[in-house]
Amino acid sequence: MQEYIYFNQAGLDFPLSEKIQVATTFEELKDNNFLISNTNEVKSEAIANEIDFYIKNSKDNLSSKIENVLKLYEINATKFDFAQDLDQSVNISNSLMIVYDNLEDFKNFTKNINANEFDLYKVESKLIKEIKNSVGNFDVIVDAGDKDIVLNVSQIVWFNENLEKKRAGIYDPNISNIEEVLKTIRENLNGYKFRKTILYDKSICQYNERKDEICSKCAEVCPTNAITKDEENRRLVFDLVNCITCGECVSSCPSGSLNSGAFTKDSLYEISTFYKNTKPLIISSKSDIRNINVDLNEGVLPLYIIGDIFDESVFLTYLQMSSSQIVYFSNDISKGTKDSIRIVNDIYMKKYGKLAIYLVSNEKELEDALNKQEFIENSYYNFNQNGMRKREIFSQRLQKLVANDDLGLVKTGENIHYGRVLVNDSNCTLCLSCVGACNVDALFANEADFSLRINPSLCTACGYCEAVCPENDCLTIKQDELELSPNWFKETILAQDKLFACVECGKEFATTKAIEKIALMMEPIFKTQSPAKARSLYCCGDCKPKIMIKEEMSKNAKY
């Protein structure tokens, strides 16, 4: 199989690498399969949307154009190799519900349907109480007067649809038109096709099976029902048939437990290696790359991504790998990506006195940003970050940027949180509940010196450690501050103790503070009951029963 194909019936006015087959007629494509193509007119595994955009707009010299076109093919091949957005399909029956306010809308729609083409249900919109499940298996709860009835349908046509969150398989003819809706629902009868758009690692999810709801940002920002919460069991529920690949959940996830199926973290890193000594222009799929007409200055290389999936760790990766400012184009920026841009810009202003990222949403802003975009001296940094978590990547890259400087504080925002855990050492018994609660390894115990420690740069400030701490006035979190100083990246001792030795056998078995706390509460009570019981508070598990038995035996011997 030929890997790369460039197809344009009008031809091309400069040559391409010999690794790329160039064709101007469909006859040349006959019986060939390709990995990457520049157009959907050619049967291939993936379409590289950047290629024609780059060729049309770039001001690079000829040799750079030849090199960069090949680079764009290789970038898309890398994306394909790492992608996990597998094709999926839902079976669709001919059951169809039409929801309307005006009966004329129902009549106008049904006159375009063939007899027996669909198993039709008609319902006035005011009678709809709730819709459950997804396309192919909707359960529509309808108010039938004295009781509710449940109608099961595969697709819904809803005139003036007013659901709070959009759902796949529900179509409003007033947004498009009746002809387009009919075409879509008929095509769906062959199976509703979608892709696995989100990857999920529940082990670092800050909602999954926690006793308190600390984080559910993904469900909060999701504009559809692709992510919802099972509040009883504290688990996320994914219905990816409804995912519109906006990227809101990926960019807002504090721990990195959510990942794009099309652009995994490892994929984005591998792709970033192509951007050394280039100026990245990141274009979100929320913008139509085919209709953007603006000169690309020399050295500008585009990257087309699915949704707004960039977070602060990805931005810092591309900034350091390219040594350049980034131009980011999106018509409808996600909350997490917008926060990330502001945070990284604040960092770069403190370090370099320059913006890191130009956020643009139209051609005029794009043109202005491209004319300002420049390389940032001494900002290059690379390391193999494959397999690392989001906060680990950001921490290591930020540490390199900060170096030995003290650049002050950066405030984090509503959707992305950083903070510092503070512990009142005198009240901490080193029970380590907080360590068990932290699933990003920011908090940990050091057995060598019996200390509770933190790496502040890994903390997501989720607050779960604070929620599980059993002590009063012990653990708090200083929220939404990111410290740009070397100490931010160092292990910090939050509390420390020494082990307590059993008063009977001398074996060390607990922290001194824990024993003292229990003794303070229980010794006044136990002393009134028996000396051995009071002494048992200072004994290990093996010696406790021994001294109690000895006391009983001593009592019995007196009688």
Beta strands, then each sheet from edge to edge (+ up, - down):
strand 1: 2-7
strand 2: 20-23
strand 3: 34-37
strand 4: 44-47
strand 5: 87-90
strand 6: 95-100
strand 7: 119-124
strand 8: 128-132
strand 9: 138-143
strand 10: 148-153
strand 11: 155-158
strand 12: 170-171
strand 13: 192-195
strand 14: 198-200
strand 15: 227-230
strand 16: 235-238
strand 17: 258-260
strand 18: 279-284
strand 19: 300-305
strand 20: 326-329
strand 21: 357-360
strand 22: 409-411
strand 23: 419-423
strand 24: 443-446
strand 25: 451-454
strand 26: 475-479
strand 27: 481-483
strand 28: 492-496
strand 29: 499-501
strand 30: 508-511
sheet 1: 2+ 1+ 3+ 4+
sheet 2: 5+ 13-
sheet 3: 7+ 6+ 11+ 12+
sheet 4: 8+ 9- 10+
sheet 5: 14+ 17-
sheet 6: 15+ 16-
sheet 7: 19+ 18+ 20+ 21+
sheet 8: 22+ 27-
sheet 9: 23+ 26-
sheet 10: 24+ 25- 28+
sheet 11: 29+ 30-
end
